[in-house]
């Protein structure tokens, strides 16, 4: 089994408790991060009818917020979800039985070229081992002028004392709490390790710009631990 397949299996194993554990570990603030990011993404797309692909959609948290925020702006949406985890998709399909979901990897998106207005990937790109290939796929399926919204835990560029405190929580307490709540300690030990082995904000921006994207927005939450990026094709 490849390392990528092992990561997918890990998410399969925690799918049924994933949302609950996330709410506890972030004290519920992650929903606000997603809402703010999607508001900015809809403003960047600036259309009344949009086709959205939520990559690494998991249980569908982002899809729910896309629908709510688009409705507030009277924007008509066609939303599809994509995830390699069968367990996560089962939860998402139960939440949104009328939507289309793809059991696929970000590196091999089953959509035609130049057909998508917006792609979102929330706390998922860090789990894609062939990230350059995934970014290339994003560029392929997006229409000219389309956007990619990325929310992700990022490695610190120059950590201050507040960021060090946040990282201490993530490294020492989060794996223990997450392991107890999810009954899978390994999955939540993976999180801090994957953050440390991921990119800094400037490195991630560089990867997208090398693939032909321009950077529209960069922001952060949680003292820089969570990066928010919007890129345009």
C-alpha positions as CSV (number, residue, x, y, z in Angstrom):
1,X,0.0,0.0,0.0
2,X,1.4,3.4,-1.0
3,X,1.8,6.2,1.5
4,X,-1.0,8.1,-0.2
5,X,-3.3,5.1,0.2
6,X,-2.4,4.9,3.9
7,X,-3.5,8.5,4.4
8,X,-6.8,7.8,2.7
9,X,-7.4,4.7,4.8
10,X,-6.7,6.8,7.9
11,X,-9.4,9.2,7.0
12,X,-11.8,6.3,6.2
13,X,-11.3,5.2,9.8
14,X,-12.3,8.5,11.4
15,X,-15.0,9.6,9.0
16,X,-18.0,9.1,11.3
17,X,-16.5,11.2,14.1
18,X,-14.5,13.7,12.0
19,X,-16.8,16.7,12.2
20,X,-17.4,16.3,15.9
21,X,-13.7,16.0,16.7
22,X,-12.9,19.1,14.5
23,X,-15.5,21.2,16.3
24,X,-14.0,20.3,19.6
25,X,-10.4,20.7,18.7
26,X,-10.9,24.1,17.1
27,X,-13.6,25.3,19.6
28,X,-15.9,25.6,16.6
29,X,-13.9,28.5,15.1
30,X,-13.0,26.6,11.9
31,X,-16.6,27.1,10.6
32,X,-16.0,30.9,10.8
33,X,-12.7,30.6,8.9
34,X,-14.5,28.7,6.1
35,X,-17.4,31.2,6.0
36,X,-15.0,34.2,5.6
37,X,-13.0,32.4,3.0
38,X,-16.0,31.4,0.9
39,X,-17.4,35.0,1.0
40,X,-14.1,36.2,-0.4
41,X,-14.1,33.5,-3.0
42,X,-17.6,34.3,-4.2
43,X,-16.7,37.9,-4.5
44,X,-13.6,36.9,-6.6
45,X,-15.7,34.7,-8.9
46,X,-18.3,37.5,-9.3
47,X,-20.9,35.6,-11.2
48,X,-24.6,34.9,-10.6
49,X,-24.3,31.2,-11.7
50,X,-21.2,29.3,-10.6
51,X,-20.0,25.7,-10.9
52,X,-17.9,24.7,-7.8
53,X,-15.7,21.7,-7.2
54,X,-14.8,21.0,-3.6
55,X,-11.7,18.9,-3.6
56,X,-10.9,16.7,-0.6
57,X,-14.5,17.5,0.3
58,X,-14.5,15.1,3.3
59,X,-17.9,15.0,4.9
60,X,-19.2,18.1,3.1
61,X,-18.5,21.0,5.5
62,X,-17.4,23.3,2.8
63,X,-20.2,22.3,0.5
64,X,-22.8,23.3,3.1
65,X,-21.1,26.7,3.6
66,X,-20.8,27.3,-0.2
67,X,-24.6,26.7,-0.5
68,X,-25.5,29.0,2.4
69,X,-23.2,31.9,1.4
70,X,-24.2,31.7,-2.3
71,X,-27.9,31.7,-1.3
72,X,-27.3,34.9,0.7
73,X,-26.0,36.6,-2.4
74,X,-28.7,35.1,-4.7
75,X,-26.1,33.1,-6.5
76,X,-27.1,29.9,-8.3
77,X,-24.6,27.1,-7.6
78,X,-23.8,23.7,-9.1
79,X,-21.5,22.0,-6.6
80,X,-19.7,18.7,-6.8
81,X,-17.5,17.1,-4.3
82,X,-14.4,15.0,-4.8
83,X,-12.5,12.8,-2.2
84,X,-10.5,9.6,-2.4
85,X,-11.9,8.5,1.0
86,X,-15.0,6.3,0.6
87,X,-15.8,6.7,4.3
88,X,-15.8,10.4,4.1
89,X,-17.9,10.4,0.9
90,X,-20.5,8.1,2.5
91,X,-21.1,10.8,5.2
92,X,-21.2,13.6,2.5
93,X,-23.6,11.7,0.3
94,X,-26.0,11.2,3.2
95,X,-25.9,15.0,3.9
96,X,-26.3,16.0,0.3
97,X,-28.1,13.2,-1.6
98,X,-28.9,15.3,-4.6
99,X,-25.3,16.4,-5.3
100,X,-22.7,14.6,-7.5
101,X,-19.6,13.2,-5.8
102,X,-16.4,11.7,-7.3
103,X,-14.4,9.1,-5.5
104,X,-11.1,10.3,-6.9
105,X,-7.7,11.9,-6.2
106,X,-6.9,15.6,-6.6
107,X,-4.2,14.5,-9.1
108,X,-6.8,12.9,-11.4
109,X,-10.0,15.0,-11.5
110,X,-12.7,13.4,-13.6
111,X,-13.9,16.8,-15.1
112,X,-13.5,18.2,-18.5
113,X,-11.0,21.0,-19.1
114,X,-12.1,24.7,-18.6
115,X,-15.5,23.8,-17.0
116,X,-15.2,24.9,-13.4
117,X,-15.6,28.5,-11.9
118,X,-14.2,27.8,-8.5
119,X,-12.3,25.1,-6.7
120,X,-12.0,24.8,-2.9
121,X,-9.7,22.6,-0.9
122,X,-10.0,23.0,2.8
123,X,-7.4,21.3,5.1
124,X,-6.8,18.8,2.3
125,X,-3.9,19.9,0.1
126,X,-1.4,19.1,2.8
127,X,-2.5,15.4,2.4
128,X,-1.8,15.4,-1.3
129,X,1.6,13.9,-1.8
130,X,1.9,14.9,-5.5
131,X,0.9,18.5,-4.9
132,X,2.3,19.9,-8.2
133,X,0.3,17.4,-10.2
134,X,-2.8,18.4,-8.3
135,X,-2.2,22.1,-8.9
136,X,-1.8,21.3,-12.6
137,X,-5.1,19.5,-12.5
138,X,-6.8,22.5,-10.9
139,X,-5.5,24.7,-13.6
140,X,-6.7,22.4,-16.3
141,X,-10.3,22.1,-15.1
142,X,-10.8,25.8,-14.3
143,X,-12.2,28.2,-16.7
144,X,-10.0,31.2,-17.6
145,X,-10.5,33.6,-14.7
146,X,-11.6,30.8,-12.3
147,X,-10.3,30.7,-8.8
148,X,-8.8,28.2,-6.3
149,X,-9.6,28.7,-2.6
150,X,-7.1,27.0,-0.3
151,X,-7.4,26.8,3.5
152,X,-4.6,24.9,5.1
153,X,-2.4,24.5,8.1
154,X,1.0,25.9,7.1
155,X,4.5,25.8,8.4
156,X,5.6,29.0,10.1
157,X,7.9,31.4,8.3
158,X,9.1,33.3,11.4
159,X,7.1,32.0,14.4
160,X,6.5,34.5,17.2
161,X,5.6,33.5,20.8
162,X,1.9,33.3,20.0
163,X,2.5,30.9,17.1
164,X,4.8,28.8,19.2
165,X,2.0,28.5,21.8
166,X,-0.5,27.4,19.1
167,X,2.0,24.9,17.8
168,X,2.6,23.6,21.3
169,X,-1.1,22.9,21.6
170,X,-1.2,21.2,18.2
171,X,1.9,19.1,19.0
172,X,1.2,18.1,22.6
173,X,-2.5,18.3,23.4
174,X,-4.3,18.0,20.0
175,X,-3.1,14.4,19.3
176,X,-4.2,13.2,22.8
177,X,-7.6,14.8,22.7
178,X,-8.2,13.9,19.0
179,X,-7.1,10.4,19.7
180,X,-9.5,9.9,22.6
181,X,-12.5,11.5,20.8
182,X,-11.9,9.7,17.5
183,X,-10.6,6.5,19.0
184,X,-7.7,6.7,16.5
185,X,-4.6,8.2,18.1
186,X,-2.5,7.7,15.0
187,X,-4.7,9.9,12.9
188,X,-4.3,12.9,15.2
189,X,-0.6,12.3,15.7
190,X,-0.3,12.6,11.9
191,X,-1.7,16.2,11.9
192,X,1.2,18.0,13.7
193,X,3.8,16.0,11.8
194,X,2.1,16.8,8.4
195,X,2.1,20.5,9.3
196,X,5.8,20.5,10.1
197,X,6.5,18.8,6.8
198,X,4.3,21.1,4.8
199,X,5.1,24.4,3.0
200,X,5.3,27.9,4.4
201,X,2.8,30.4,2.9
202,X,5.4,31.8,0.5
203,X,6.4,28.4,-0.7
204,X,2.8,27.4,-1.3
205,X,2.2,30.6,-3.2
206,X,5.3,29.8,-5.3
207,X,4.0,26.4,-6.3
208,X,0.7,27.9,-7.6
209,X,2.4,30.8,-9.4
210,X,4.8,28.4,-11.1
211,X,1.8,26.6,-12.4
212,X,0.3,29.7,-14.0
213,X,-1.9,31.1,-11.2
214,X,-1.8,34.6,-9.9
215,X,-2.3,35.3,-6.2
216,X,-5.5,37.3,-5.4
217,X,-5.5,37.0,-1.6
218,X,-3.4,35.7,1.3
219,X,-4.6,35.8,4.9
220,X,-4.1,33.8,8.0
221,X,-5.8,32.8,11.2
222,X,-4.7,31.3,14.5
223,X,-1.5,33.4,14.6
224,X,-0.5,32.2,11.2
225,X,-1.1,28.5,11.6
226,X,-4.0,28.5,9.2
227,X,-3.4,30.0,5.8
228,X,-6.1,31.3,3.5
229,X,-5.2,31.7,-0.2
230,X,-7.2,32.6,-3.3
231,X,-5.5,32.0,-6.7
232,X,-6.8,33.0,-10.1
233,X,-6.2,31.2,-13.4
